[in-house]
Amino acid sequence: MTDGGAEFDKRTALGVSGEYLGLARPRDFMAQDVAKGLCAQMTQHVFSVVPRLEDYTCPVCLSLAWLPVRLKCHHVFCVRCVIKMQREHKRHCPLCRGNVVMQADLGM
């Protein structure tokens, strides 16, 4: 048993670190494939849940959207840019040209 295994047993009180560590070490080709598959599945799941920076970047001012507003077309802009577009009577979303800018408010 390694020091990490002793620490595992101490924290969990399970006494199975020797068995677990033996399973965790890839000994053959199939174990490596299982580990790679598991890692790929976990990565895919995490990336689908964690928001990306570009999801909250305003496409007008290209900065992080401050008080982000999602238009009915589902595009996200910062509140400053939406207000500016409304004051200039621009009705169309700069990305999809949908007639949604004048309907935007913080409650969306």
Secondary structure, DSSP 8 states (H G I E B T S, - for coil): --HHHHHHHHHH----HHHHHHHHS--SHHHHHHHHHHHHHHHHHHHHHS--GGGGB-TTT-SB-SSEEE-TTS-EEEHHHHHHHHHTT--B-TTT--B-GGG--TT-
